[in-house]
Every structure is written in C-alpha cells, then in structure tokens.
Amino acid sequence: MKSKPSPLNAKNKEKDFWNDLPEHVKAGIELVQKQAADGKLTPHDEVMKKYAKYL
C-alpha cells in the first residue's frame, strides 16, 4: 500500500501522520473513501431523523 499525503499536514512536509497509522486504520479510511466515492454513505440529516428520538 502506498502512502498518501495528508491534506491536514500540508504545511509540514517532513512528517505525515498517515505513515504512523496502523495498517488496519489506513484500510478503514480507504474503505470509507471508496464508499463515499461510490455514493454509499447516508447523509447526516437522514441519520439524525432516524435517531432523533434517542437524543
């Protein structure tokens, strides 16, 4: 798996937190990014409507 540059670390090119993450965390982030690109995420407002009764 190649390392990805982190947009959160644009000012500090010397150290990127991505490289310090465990592989299972990187895999989870990449999975969610793919799901988002594929339109498989539920919008926040729909989730809030469903769970409002518990808040």
Phi and psi restraints in degrees (range 20) as a CNS / XPLOR table:
assign (resid 1 and name C) (resid 2 and name N)
       (resid 2 and name CA) (resid 2 and name C) 1.0 -78.3 20.0 2
assign (resid 2 and name N) (resid 2 and name CA)
       (resid 2 and name C) (resid 3 and name N) 1.0 149.9 20.0 2
assign (resid 2 and name C) (resid 3 and name N)
       (resid 3 and name CA) (resid 3 and name C) 1.0 -78.7 20.0 2
assign (resid 3 and name N) (resid 3 and name CA)
       (resid 3 and name C) (resid 4 and name N) 1.0 143.5 20.0 2
assign (resid 3 and name C) (resid 4 and name N)
       (resid 4 and name CA) (resid 4 and name C) 1.0 -105.7 20.0 2
assign (resid 4 and name N) (resid 4 and name CA)
       (resid 4 and name C) (resid 5 and name N) 1.0 140.6 20.0 2
assign (resid 4 and name C) (resid 5 and name N)
       (resid 5 and name CA) (resid 5 and name C) 1.0 -70.9 20.0 2
assign (resid 5 and name N) (resid 5 and name CA)
       (resid 5 and name C) (resid 6 and name N) 1.0 140.6 20.0 2
assign (resid 5 and name C) (resid 6 and name N)
       (resid 6 and name CA) (resid 6 and name C) 1.0 -90.7 20.0 2
assign (resid 6 and name N) (resid 6 and name CA)
       (resid 6 and name C) (resid 7 and name N) 1.0 126.4 20.0 2
assign (resid 6 and name C) (resid 7 and name N)
       (resid 7 and name CA) (resid 7 and name C) 1.0 -66.6 20.0 2
assign (resid 7 and name N) (resid 7 and name CA)
       (resid 7 and name C) (resid 8 and name N) 1.0 -20.7 20.0 2
assign (resid 7 and name C) (resid 8 and name N)
       (resid 8 and name CA) (resid 8 and name C) 1.0 -73.6 20.0 2
assign (resid 8 and name N) (resid 8 and name CA)
       (resid 8 and name C) (resid 9 and name N) 1.0 -15.6 20.0 2
assign (resid 8 and name C) (resid 9 and name N)
       (resid 9 and name CA) (resid 9 and name C) 1.0 -116.6 20.0 2
assign (resid 9 and name N) (resid 9 and name CA)
       (resid 9 and name C) (resid 10 and name N) 1.0 34.4 20.0 2
assign (resid 9 and name C) (resid 10 and name N)
       (resid 10 and name CA) (resid 10 and name C) 1.0 -64.5 20.0 2
assign (resid 10 and name N) (resid 10 and name CA)
       (resid 10 and name C) (resid 11 and name N) 1.0 -32.8 20.0 2
assign (resid 10 and name C) (resid 11 and name N)
       (resid 11 and name CA) (resid 11 and name C) 1.0 -77.4 20.0 2
assign (resid 11 and name N) (resid 11 and name CA)
       (resid 11 and name C) (resid 12 and name N) 1.0 -30.2 20.0 2
assign (resid 11 and name C) (resid 12 and name N)
       (resid 12 and name CA) (resid 12 and name C) 1.0 -110.6 20.0 2
assign (resid 12 and name N) (resid 12 and name CA)
       (resid 12 and name C) (resid 13 and name N) 1.0 91.1 20.0 2
assign (resid 12 and name C) (resid 13 and name N)
       (resid 13 and name CA) (resid 13 and name C) 1.0 -77.0 20.0 2
assign (resid 13 and name N) (resid 13 and name CA)
       (resid 13 and name C) (resid 14 and name N) 1.0 -12.3 20.0 2
assign (resid 13 and name C) (resid 14 and name N)
       (resid 14 and name CA) (resid 14 and name C) 1.0 -74.1 20.0 2
assign (resid 14 and name N) (resid 14 and name CA)
       (resid 14 and name C) (resid 15 and name N) 1.0 -33.5 20.0 2
assign (resid 14 and name C) (resid 15 and name N)
       (resid 15 and name CA) (resid 15 and name C) 1.0 -136.5 20.0 2
assign (resid 15 and name N) (resid 15 and name CA)
       (resid 15 and name C) (resid 16 and name N) 1.0 125.5 20.0 2
assign (resid 15 and name C) (resid 16 and name N)
       (resid 16 and name CA) (resid 16 and name C) 1.0 -118.7 20.0 2
assign (resid 16 and name N) (resid 16 and name CA)
       (resid 16 and name C) (resid 17 and name N) 1.0 121.9 20.0 2
assign (resid 16 and name C) (resid 17 and name N)
       (resid 17 and name CA) (resid 17 and name C) 1.0 -61.2 20.0 2
assign (resid 17 and name N) (resid 17 and name CA)
       (resid 17 and name C) (resid 18 and name N) 1.0 -23.6 20.0 2
assign (resid 17 and name C) (resid 18 and name N)
       (resid 18 and name CA) (resid 18 and name C) 1.0 -55.0 20.0 2
assign (resid 18 and name N) (resid 18 and name CA)
       (resid 18 and name C) (resid 19 and name N) 1.0 -41.0 20.0 2
assign (resid 18 and name C) (resid 19 and name N)
       (resid 19 and name CA) (resid 19 and name C) 1.0 -67.6 20.0 2
assign (resid 19 and name N) (resid 19 and name CA)
       (resid 19 and name C) (resid 20 and name N) 1.0 -20.8 20.0 2
assign (resid 19 and name C) (resid 20 and name N)
       (resid 20 and name CA) (resid 20 and name C) 1.0 -90.9 20.0 2
assign (resid 20 and name N) (resid 20 and name CA)
       (resid 20 and name C) (resid 21 and name N) 1.0 -8.5 20.0 2
assign (resid 20 and name C) (resid 21 and name N)
       (resid 21 and name CA) (resid 21 and name C) 1.0 -74.9 20.0 2
assign (resid 21 and name N) (resid 21 and name CA)
       (resid 21 and name C) (resid 22 and name N) 1.0 144.7 20.0 2
assign (resid 21 and name C) (resid 22 and name N)
       (resid 22 and name CA) (resid 22 and name C) 1.0 -64.9 20.0 2
assign (resid 22 and name N) (resid 22 and name CA)
       (resid 22 and name C) (resid 23 and name N) 1.0 152.7 20.0 2
assign (resid 22 and name C) (resid 23 and name N)
       (resid 23 and name CA) (resid 23 and name C) 1.0 -58.4 20.0 2
assign (resid 23 and name N) (resid 23 and name CA)
       (resid 23 and name C) (resid 24 and name N) 1.0 -36.8 20.0 2
assign (resid 23 and name C) (resid 24 and name N)
       (resid 24 and name CA) (resid 24 and name C) 1.0 -67.4 20.0 2
assign (resid 24 and name N) (resid 24 and name CA)
       (resid 24 and name C) (resid 25 and name N) 1.0 -30.8 20.0 2
assign (resid 24 and name C) (resid 25 and name N)
       (resid 25 and name CA) (resid 25 and name C) 1.0 -72.5 20.0 2
assign (resid 25 and name N) (resid 25 and name CA)
       (resid 25 and name C) (resid 26 and name N) 1.0 -43.1 20.0 2
assign (resid 25 and name C) (resid 26 and name N)
       (resid 26 and name CA) (resid 26 and name C) 1.0 -59.3 20.0 2
assign (resid 26 and name N) (resid 26 and name CA)
       (resid 26 and name C) (resid 27 and name N) 1.0 -42.7 20.0 2
assign (resid 26 and name C) (resid 27 and name N)
       (resid 27 and name CA) (resid 27 and name C) 1.0 -63.4 20.0 2
assign (resid 27 and name N) (resid 27 and name CA)
       (resid 27 and name C) (resid 28 and name N) 1.0 -40.3 20.0 2
assign (resid 27 and name C) (resid 28 and name N)
       (resid 28 and name CA) (resid 28 and name C) 1.0 -64.6 20.0 2
assign (resid 28 and name N) (resid 28 and name CA)
       (resid 28 and name C) (resid 29 and name N) 1.0 -42.4 20.0 2
assign (resid 28 and name C) (resid 29 and name N)
       (resid 29 and name CA) (resid 29 and name C) 1.0 -63.8 20.0 2
assign (resid 29 and name N) (resid 29 and name CA)
       (resid 29 and name C) (resid 30 and name N) 1.0 -44.4 20.0 2
assign (resid 29 and name C) (resid 30 and name N)
       (resid 30 and name CA) (resid 30 and name C) 1.0 -64.1 20.0 2
assign (resid 30 and name N) (resid 30 and name CA)
       (resid 30 and name C) (resid 31 and name N) 1.0 -37.1 20.0 2
assign (resid 30 and name C) (resid 31 and name N)
       (resid 31 and name CA) (resid 31 and name C) 1.0 -62.6 20.0 2
assign (resid 31 and name N) (resid 31 and name CA)
       (resid 31 and name C) (resid 32 and name N) 1.0 -47.2 20.0 2
assign (resid 31 and name C) (resid 32 and name N)
       (resid 32 and name CA) (resid 32 and name C) 1.0 -65.4 20.0 2
assign (resid 32 and name N) (resid 32 and name CA)
       (resid 32 and name C) (resid 33 and name N) 1.0 -37.4 20.0 2
assign (resid 32 and name C) (resid 33 and name N)
       (resid 33 and name CA) (resid 33 and name C) 1.0 -61.8 20.0 2
assign (resid 33 and name N) (resid 33 and name CA)
       (resid 33 and name C) (resid 34 and name N) 1.0 -40.3 20.0 2
assign (resid 33 and name C) (resid 34 and name N)
       (resid 34 and name CA) (resid 34 and name C) 1.0 -67.5 20.0 2
assign (resid 34 and name N) (resid 34 and name CA)
       (resid 34 and name C) (resid 35 and name N) 1.0 -42.4 20.0 2
assign (resid 34 and name C) (resid 35 and name N)
       (resid 35 and name CA) (resid 35 and name C) 1.0 -61.3 20.0 2
assign (resid 35 and name N) (resid 35 and name CA)
       (resid 35 and name C) (resid 36 and name N) 1.0 -40.4 20.0 2
assign (resid 35 and name C) (resid 36 and name N)
       (resid 36 and name CA) (resid 36 and name C) 1.0 -64.2 20.0 2
assign (resid 36 and name N) (resid 36 and name CA)
       (resid 36 and name C) (resid 37 and name N) 1.0 -43.7 20.0 2
assign (resid 36 and name C) (resid 37 and name N)
       (resid 37 and name CA) (resid 37 and name C) 1.0 -64.1 20.0 2
assign (resid 37 and name N) (resid 37 and name CA)
       (resid 37 and name C) (resid 38 and name N) 1.0 -31.6 20.0 2
assign (resid 37 and name C) (resid 38 and name N)
       (resid 38 and name CA) (resid 38 and name C) 1.0 -86.3 20.0 2
assign (resid 38 and name N) (resid 38 and name CA)
       (resid 38 and name C) (resid 39 and name N) 1.0 -0.2 20.0 2
assign (resid 38 and name C) (resid 39 and name N)
       (resid 39 and name CA) (resid 39 and name C) 1.0 72.6 20.0 2
assign (resid 39 and name N) (resid 39 and name CA)
       (resid 39 and name C) (resid 40 and name N) 1.0 29.1 20.0 2
assign (resid 39 and name C) (resid 40 and name N)
       (resid 40 and name CA) (resid 40 and name C) 1.0 -99.3 20.0 2
assign (resid 40 and name N) (resid 40 and name CA)
       (resid 40 and name C) (resid 41 and name N) 1.0 16.0 20.0 2
assign (resid 40 and name C) (resid 41 and name N)
       (resid 41 and name CA) (resid 41 and name C) 1.0 -100.4 20.0 2
assign (resid 41 and name N) (resid 41 and name CA)
       (resid 41 and name C) (resid 42 and name N) 1.0 153.2 20.0 2
assign (resid 41 and name C) (resid 42 and name N)
       (resid 42 and name CA) (resid 42 and name C) 1.0 -94.6 20.0 2
assign (resid 42 and name N) (resid 42 and name CA)
       (resid 42 and name C) (resid 43 and name N) 1.0 128.2 20.0 2
assign (resid 42 and name C) (resid 43 and name N)
       (resid 43 and name CA) (resid 43 and name C) 1.0 -59.8 20.0 2
assign (resid 43 and name N) (resid 43 and name CA)
       (resid 43 and name C) (resid 44 and name N) 1.0 147.3 20.0 2
assign (resid 43 and name C) (resid 44 and name N)
       (resid 44 and name CA) (resid 44 and name C) 1.0 -55.3 20.0 2
assign (resid 44 and name N) (resid 44 and name CA)
       (resid 44 and name C) (resid 45 and name N) 1.0 -44.1 20.0 2
assign (resid 44 and name C) (resid 45 and name N)
       (resid 45 and name CA) (resid 45 and name C) 1.0 -63.4 20.0 2
assign (resid 45 and name N) (resid 45 and name CA)
       (resid 45 and name C) (resid 46 and name N) 1.0 -33.9 20.0 2
assign (resid 45 and name C) (resid 46 and name N)
       (resid 46 and name CA) (resid 46 and name C) 1.0 -67.9 20.0 2
assign (resid 46 and name N) (resid 46 and name CA)
       (resid 46 and name C) (resid 47 and name N) 1.0 -40.9 20.0 2
assign (resid 46 and name C) (resid 47 and name N)
       (resid 47 and name CA) (resid 47 and name C) 1.0 -64.6 20.0 2
assign (resid 47 and name N) (resid 47 and name CA)
       (resid 47 and name C) (resid 48 and name N) 1.0 -43.1 20.0 2
assign (resid 47 and name C) (resid 48 and name N)
       (resid 48 and name CA) (resid 48 and name C) 1.0 -63.9 20.0 2
assign (resid 48 and name N) (resid 48 and name CA)
       (resid 48 and name C) (resid 49 and name N) 1.0 -38.4 20.0 2
assign (resid 48 and name C) (resid 49 and name N)
       (resid 49 and name CA) (resid 49 and name C) 1.0 -61.7 20.0 2
assign (resid 49 and name N) (resid 49 and name CA)
       (resid 49 and name C) (resid 50 and name N) 1.0 -42.9 20.0 2
assign (resid 49 and name C) (resid 50 and name N)
       (resid 50 and name CA) (resid 50 and name C) 1.0 -66.2 20.0 2
assign (resid 50 and name N) (resid 50 and name CA)
       (resid 50 and name C) (resid 51 and name N) 1.0 -38.6 20.0 2
assign (resid 50 and name C) (resid 51 and name N)
       (resid 51 and name CA) (resid 51 and name C) 1.0 -106.6 20.0 2
assign (resid 51 and name N) (resid 51 and name CA)
       (resid 51 and name C) (resid 52 and name N) 1.0 7.9 20.0 2
assign (resid 51 and name C) (resid 52 and name N)
       (resid 52 and name CA) (resid 52 and name C) 1.0 -57.9 20.0 2
assign (resid 52 and name N) (resid 52 and name CA)
       (resid 52 and name C) (resid 53 and name N) 1.0 -35.0 20.0 2
assign (resid 52 and name C) (resid 53 and name N)
       (resid 53 and name CA) (resid 53 and name C) 1.0 -65.5 20.0 2
assign (resid 53 and name N) (resid 53 and name CA)
       (resid 53 and name C) (resid 54 and name N) 1.0 -17.3 20.0 2
assign (resid 53 and name C) (resid 54 and name N)
       (resid 54 and name CA) (resid 54 and name C) 1.0 -93.3 20.0 2
assign (resid 54 and name N) (resid 54 and name CA)
       (resid 54 and name C) (resid 55 and name N) 1.0 -6.7 20.0 2
